[in-house]
Amino acid sequence: MRTLRRVLELLPFLALAVAVILPLAVMPPAPTALRDYCVERGIAETGAPNLVSAIYLGWRAYDTLGETIVLLLAVTGALYLLGGRE
């Protein structure tokens, strides 16, 4: 009785797992054009010593800077709304 109850409790989770994993098995392969571009031209275009640095510092530097500014503004706004000592 107790085992049957546990199996019935796990049944929705198993169904969800099958519903998520099954479509992944029949997906088409991912496009490789961007990957090939980065591998072929990454170091030459950015001048970085390795490919990871080329992608992160060369191509995503402005995006990273923007995310940093947004985070700084969010923290500043939260501190302002929480109030400080008067």
Phi and psi in radians as a Rosetta constraint file:
Dihedral C 1 N 2 CA 2 C 2 CIRCULARHARMONIC -1.170 0.35
Dihedral N 2 CA 2 C 2 N 3 CIRCULARHARMONIC -0.679 0.35
Dihedral C 2 N 3 CA 3 C 3 CIRCULARHARMONIC -1.161 0.35
Dihedral N 3 CA 3 C 3 N 4 CIRCULARHARMONIC -0.721 0.35
Dihedral C 3 N 4 CA 4 C 4 CIRCULARHARMONIC -1.079 0.35
Dihedral N 4 CA 4 C 4 N 5 CIRCULARHARMONIC -0.695 0.35
Dihedral C 4 N 5 CA 5 C 5 CIRCULARHARMONIC -1.123 0.35
Dihedral N 5 CA 5 C 5 N 6 CIRCULARHARMONIC -0.726 0.35
Dihedral C 5 N 6 CA 6 C 6 CIRCULARHARMONIC -1.132 0.35
Dihedral N 6 CA 6 C 6 N 7 CIRCULARHARMONIC -0.700 0.35
Dihedral C 6 N 7 CA 7 C 7 CIRCULARHARMONIC -1.108 0.35
Dihedral N 7 CA 7 C 7 N 8 CIRCULARHARMONIC -0.739 0.35
Dihedral C 7 N 8 CA 8 C 8 CIRCULARHARMONIC -1.169 0.35
Dihedral N 8 CA 8 C 8 N 9 CIRCULARHARMONIC -0.553 0.35
Dihedral C 8 N 9 CA 9 C 9 CIRCULARHARMONIC -1.238 0.35
Dihedral N 9 CA 9 C 9 N 10 CIRCULARHARMONIC -0.579 0.35
Dihedral C 9 N 10 CA 10 C 10 CIRCULARHARMONIC -1.439 0.35
Dihedral N 10 CA 10 C 10 N 11 CIRCULARHARMONIC -0.276 0.35
Dihedral C 10 N 11 CA 11 C 11 CIRCULARHARMONIC -1.004 0.35
Dihedral N 11 CA 11 C 11 N 12 CIRCULARHARMONIC -0.769 0.35
Dihedral C 11 N 12 CA 12 C 12 CIRCULARHARMONIC -1.090 0.35
Dihedral N 12 CA 12 C 12 N 13 CIRCULARHARMONIC -0.640 0.35
Dihedral C 12 N 13 CA 13 C 13 CIRCULARHARMONIC -1.197 0.35
Dihedral N 13 CA 13 C 13 N 14 CIRCULARHARMONIC -0.675 0.35
Dihedral C 13 N 14 CA 14 C 14 CIRCULARHARMONIC -1.152 0.35
Dihedral N 14 CA 14 C 14 N 15 CIRCULARHARMONIC -0.699 0.35
Dihedral C 14 N 15 CA 15 C 15 CIRCULARHARMONIC -1.119 0.35
Dihedral N 15 CA 15 C 15 N 16 CIRCULARHARMONIC -0.714 0.35
Dihedral C 15 N 16 CA 16 C 16 CIRCULARHARMONIC -1.124 0.35
Dihedral N 16 CA 16 C 16 N 17 CIRCULARHARMONIC -0.731 0.35
Dihedral C 16 N 17 CA 17 C 17 CIRCULARHARMONIC -1.083 0.35
Dihedral N 17 CA 17 C 17 N 18 CIRCULARHARMONIC -0.740 0.35
Dihedral C 17 N 18 CA 18 C 18 CIRCULARHARMONIC -1.153 0.35
Dihedral N 18 CA 18 C 18 N 19 CIRCULARHARMONIC -0.696 0.35
Dihedral C 18 N 19 CA 19 C 19 CIRCULARHARMONIC -1.170 0.35
Dihedral N 19 CA 19 C 19 N 20 CIRCULARHARMONIC -0.495 0.35
Dihedral C 19 N 20 CA 20 C 20 CIRCULARHARMONIC -1.494 0.35
Dihedral N 20 CA 20 C 20 N 21 CIRCULARHARMONIC -0.740 0.35
Dihedral C 20 N 21 CA 21 C 21 CIRCULARHARMONIC -1.355 0.35
Dihedral N 21 CA 21 C 21 N 22 CIRCULARHARMONIC -0.619 0.35
Dihedral C 21 N 22 CA 22 C 22 CIRCULARHARMONIC -1.045 0.35
Dihedral N 22 CA 22 C 22 N 23 CIRCULARHARMONIC -0.804 0.35
Dihedral C 22 N 23 CA 23 C 23 CIRCULARHARMONIC -1.113 0.35
Dihedral N 23 CA 23 C 23 N 24 CIRCULARHARMONIC -0.498 0.35
Dihedral C 23 N 24 CA 24 C 24 CIRCULARHARMONIC -1.164 0.35
Dihedral N 24 CA 24 C 24 N 25 CIRCULARHARMONIC -0.501 0.35
Dihedral C 24 N 25 CA 25 C 25 CIRCULARHARMONIC -1.266 0.35
Dihedral N 25 CA 25 C 25 N 26 CIRCULARHARMONIC -0.425 0.35
Dihedral C 25 N 26 CA 26 C 26 CIRCULARHARMONIC -1.889 0.35
Dihedral N 26 CA 26 C 26 N 27 CIRCULARHARMONIC 0.205 0.35
Dihedral C 26 N 27 CA 27 C 27 CIRCULARHARMONIC -1.248 0.35
Dihedral N 27 CA 27 C 27 N 28 CIRCULARHARMONIC 2.568 0.35
Dihedral C 27 N 28 CA 28 C 28 CIRCULARHARMONIC -1.237 0.35
Dihedral N 28 CA 28 C 28 N 29 CIRCULARHARMONIC 2.798 0.35
Dihedral C 28 N 29 CA 29 C 29 CIRCULARHARMONIC -1.133 0.35
Dihedral N 29 CA 29 C 29 N 30 CIRCULARHARMONIC 2.631 0.35
Dihedral C 29 N 30 CA 30 C 30 CIRCULARHARMONIC -1.212 0.35
Dihedral N 30 CA 30 C 30 N 31 CIRCULARHARMONIC 2.567 0.35
Dihedral C 30 N 31 CA 31 C 31 CIRCULARHARMONIC -1.148 0.35
Dihedral N 31 CA 31 C 31 N 32 CIRCULARHARMONIC 2.571 0.35
Dihedral C 31 N 32 CA 32 C 32 CIRCULARHARMONIC -2.022 0.35
Dihedral N 32 CA 32 C 32 N 33 CIRCULARHARMONIC 0.105 0.35
Dihedral C 32 N 33 CA 33 C 33 CIRCULARHARMONIC -1.081 0.35
Dihedral N 33 CA 33 C 33 N 34 CIRCULARHARMONIC -0.805 0.35
Dihedral C 33 N 34 CA 34 C 34 CIRCULARHARMONIC -1.152 0.35
Dihedral N 34 CA 34 C 34 N 35 CIRCULARHARMONIC -0.737 0.35
Dihedral C 34 N 35 CA 35 C 35 CIRCULARHARMONIC -1.043 0.35
Dihedral N 35 CA 35 C 35 N 36 CIRCULARHARMONIC -0.795 0.35
Dihedral C 35 N 36 CA 36 C 36 CIRCULARHARMONIC -1.108 0.35
Dihedral N 36 CA 36 C 36 N 37 CIRCULARHARMONIC -0.687 0.35
Dihedral C 36 N 37 CA 37 C 37 CIRCULARHARMONIC -1.077 0.35
Dihedral N 37 CA 37 C 37 N 38 CIRCULARHARMONIC -0.805 0.35
Dihedral C 37 N 38 CA 38 C 38 CIRCULARHARMONIC -1.115 0.35
Dihedral N 38 CA 38 C 38 N 39 CIRCULARHARMONIC -0.722 0.35
Dihedral C 38 N 39 CA 39 C 39 CIRCULARHARMONIC -1.191 0.35
Dihedral N 39 CA 39 C 39 N 40 CIRCULARHARMONIC -0.725 0.35
Dihedral C 39 N 40 CA 40 C 40 CIRCULARHARMONIC -1.288 0.35
Dihedral N 40 CA 40 C 40 N 41 CIRCULARHARMONIC -0.706 0.35
Dihedral C 40 N 41 CA 41 C 41 CIRCULARHARMONIC -2.017 0.35
Dihedral N 41 CA 41 C 41 N 42 CIRCULARHARMONIC -0.071 0.35
Dihedral C 41 N 42 CA 42 C 42 CIRCULARHARMONIC -1.008 0.35
Dihedral N 42 CA 42 C 42 N 43 CIRCULARHARMONIC -0.954 0.35
Dihedral C 42 N 43 CA 43 C 43 CIRCULARHARMONIC -1.218 0.35
Dihedral N 43 CA 43 C 43 N 44 CIRCULARHARMONIC -0.680 0.35
Dihedral C 43 N 44 CA 44 C 44 CIRCULARHARMONIC -1.163 0.35
Dihedral N 44 CA 44 C 44 N 45 CIRCULARHARMONIC -0.692 0.35
Dihedral C 44 N 45 CA 45 C 45 CIRCULARHARMONIC -1.324 0.35
Dihedral N 45 CA 45 C 45 N 46 CIRCULARHARMONIC -0.559 0.35
Dihedral C 45 N 46 CA 46 C 46 CIRCULARHARMONIC -1.780 0.35
Dihedral N 46 CA 46 C 46 N 47 CIRCULARHARMONIC -0.399 0.35
Dihedral C 46 N 47 CA 47 C 47 CIRCULARHARMONIC 1.332 0.35
Dihedral N 47 CA 47 C 47 N 48 CIRCULARHARMONIC 0.198 0.35
Dihedral C 47 N 48 CA 48 C 48 CIRCULARHARMONIC -1.354 0.35
Dihedral N 48 CA 48 C 48 N 49 CIRCULARHARMONIC 2.689 0.35
Dihedral C 48 N 49 CA 49 C 49 CIRCULARHARMONIC -1.259 0.35
Dihedral N 49 CA 49 C 49 N 50 CIRCULARHARMONIC -0.381 0.35
Dihedral C 49 N 50 CA 50 C 50 CIRCULARHARMONIC -2.536 0.35
Dihedral N 50 CA 50 C 50 N 51 CIRCULARHARMONIC 2.962 0.35
Dihedral C 50 N 51 CA 51 C 51 CIRCULARHARMONIC -1.185 0.35
Dihedral N 51 CA 51 C 51 N 52 CIRCULARHARMONIC -0.652 0.35
Dihedral C 51 N 52 CA 52 C 52 CIRCULARHARMONIC -1.117 0.35
Dihedral N 52 CA 52 C 52 N 53 CIRCULARHARMONIC -0.780 0.35
Dihedral C 52 N 53 CA 53 C 53 CIRCULARHARMONIC -1.129 0.35
Dihedral N 53 CA 53 C 53 N 54 CIRCULARHARMONIC -0.633 0.35
Dihedral C 53 N 54 CA 54 C 54 CIRCULARHARMONIC -1.068 0.35
Dihedral N 54 CA 54 C 54 N 55 CIRCULARHARMONIC -0.777 0.35
Dihedral C 54 N 55 CA 55 C 55 CIRCULARHARMONIC -1.239 0.35
Dihedral N 55 CA 55 C 55 N 56 CIRCULARHARMONIC -0.821 0.35
Dihedral C 55 N 56 CA 56 C 56 CIRCULARHARMONIC -1.247 0.35
Dihedral N 56 CA 56 C 56 N 57 CIRCULARHARMONIC -0.844 0.35
Dihedral C 56 N 57 CA 57 C 57 CIRCULARHARMONIC -1.583 0.35
Dihedral N 57 CA 57 C 57 N 58 CIRCULARHARMONIC -0.558 0.35
Dihedral C 57 N 58 CA 58 C 58 CIRCULARHARMONIC -1.432 0.35
Dihedral N 58 CA 58 C 58 N 59 CIRCULARHARMONIC -0.880 0.35
Dihedral C 58 N 59 CA 59 C 59 CIRCULARHARMONIC -1.707 0.35
Dihedral N 59 CA 59 C 59 N 60 CIRCULARHARMONIC -0.488 0.35
Dihedral C 59 N 60 CA 60 C 60 CIRCULARHARMONIC -1.862 0.35
Dihedral N 60 CA 60 C 60 N 61 CIRCULARHARMONIC 0.184 0.35
Dihedral C 60 N 61 CA 61 C 61 CIRCULARHARMONIC -1.095 0.35
Dihedral N 61 CA 61 C 61 N 62 CIRCULARHARMONIC -0.754 0.35
Dihedral C 61 N 62 CA 62 C 62 CIRCULARHARMONIC -1.168 0.35
Dihedral N 62 CA 62 C 62 N 63 CIRCULARHARMONIC -0.659 0.35
Dihedral C 62 N 63 CA 63 C 63 CIRCULARHARMONIC -1.127 0.35
Dihedral N 63 CA 63 C 63 N 64 CIRCULARHARMONIC -0.762 0.35
Dihedral C 63 N 64 CA 64 C 64 CIRCULARHARMONIC -1.118 0.35
Dihedral N 64 CA 64 C 64 N 65 CIRCULARHARMONIC -0.713 0.35
Dihedral C 64 N 65 CA 65 C 65 CIRCULARHARMONIC -1.090 0.35
Dihedral N 65 CA 65 C 65 N 66 CIRCULARHARMONIC -0.742 0.35
Dihedral C 65 N 66 CA 66 C 66 CIRCULARHARMONIC -1.100 0.35
Dihedral N 66 CA 66 C 66 N 67 CIRCULARHARMONIC -0.732 0.35
Dihedral C 66 N 67 CA 67 C 67 CIRCULARHARMONIC -1.110 0.35
Dihedral N 67 CA 67 C 67 N 68 CIRCULARHARMONIC -0.651 0.35
Dihedral C 67 N 68 CA 68 C 68 CIRCULARHARMONIC -1.136 0.35
Dihedral N 68 CA 68 C 68 N 69 CIRCULARHARMONIC -0.738 0.35
Dihedral C 68 N 69 CA 69 C 69 CIRCULARHARMONIC -1.125 0.35
Dihedral N 69 CA 69 C 69 N 70 CIRCULARHARMONIC -0.751 0.35
Dihedral C 69 N 70 CA 70 C 70 CIRCULARHARMONIC -1.091 0.35
Dihedral N 70 CA 70 C 70 N 71 CIRCULARHARMONIC -0.745 0.35
Dihedral C 70 N 71 CA 71 C 71 CIRCULARHARMONIC -1.099 0.35
Dihedral N 71 CA 71 C 71 N 72 CIRCULARHARMONIC -0.748 0.35
Dihedral C 71 N 72 CA 72 C 72 CIRCULARHARMONIC -1.070 0.35
Dihedral N 72 CA 72 C 72 N 73 CIRCULARHARMONIC -0.768 0.35
Dihedral C 72 N 73 CA 73 C 73 CIRCULARHARMONIC -1.137 0.35
Dihedral N 73 CA 73 C 73 N 74 CIRCULARHARMONIC -0.665 0.35
Dihedral C 73 N 74 CA 74 C 74 CIRCULARHARMONIC -1.149 0.35
Dihedral N 74 CA 74 C 74 N 75 CIRCULARHARMONIC -0.745 0.35
Dihedral C 74 N 75 CA 75 C 75 CIRCULARHARMONIC -1.154 0.35
Dihedral N 75 CA 75 C 75 N 76 CIRCULARHARMONIC -0.739 0.35
Dihedral C 75 N 76 CA 76 C 76 CIRCULARHARMONIC -1.084 0.35
Dihedral N 76 CA 76 C 76 N 77 CIRCULARHARMONIC -0.764 0.35
Dihedral C 76 N 77 CA 77 C 77 CIRCULARHARMONIC -1.125 0.35
Dihedral N 77 CA 77 C 77 N 78 CIRCULARHARMONIC -0.705 0.35
Dihedral C 77 N 78 CA 78 C 78 CIRCULARHARMONIC -1.132 0.35
Dihedral N 78 CA 78 C 78 N 79 CIRCULARHARMONIC -0.733 0.35
Dihedral C 78 N 79 CA 79 C 79 CIRCULARHARMONIC -1.126 0.35
Dihedral N 79 CA 79 C 79 N 80 CIRCULARHARMONIC -0.655 0.35
Dihedral C 79 N 80 CA 80 C 80 CIRCULARHARMONIC -1.153 0.35
Dihedral N 80 CA 80 C 80 N 81 CIRCULARHARMONIC -0.767 0.35
Dihedral C 80 N 81 CA 81 C 81 CIRCULARHARMONIC -1.211 0.35
Dihedral N 81 CA 81 C 81 N 82 CIRCULARHARMONIC -0.577 0.35
Dihedral C 81 N 82 CA 82 C 82 CIRCULARHARMONIC -1.249 0.35
Dihedral N 82 CA 82 C 82 N 83 CIRCULARHARMONIC -0.343 0.35
Dihedral C 82 N 83 CA 83 C 83 CIRCULARHARMONIC 1.415 0.35
Dihedral N 83 CA 83 C 83 N 84 CIRCULARHARMONIC 2.774 0.35
Dihedral C 83 N 84 CA 84 C 84 CIRCULARHARMONIC -2.274 0.35
Dihedral N 84 CA 84 C 84 N 85 CIRCULARHARMONIC -2.971 0.35
Dihedral C 84 N 85 CA 85 C 85 CIRCULARHARMONIC -1.306 0.35
Dihedral N 85 CA 85 C 85 N 86 CIRCULARHARMONIC 2.480 0.35
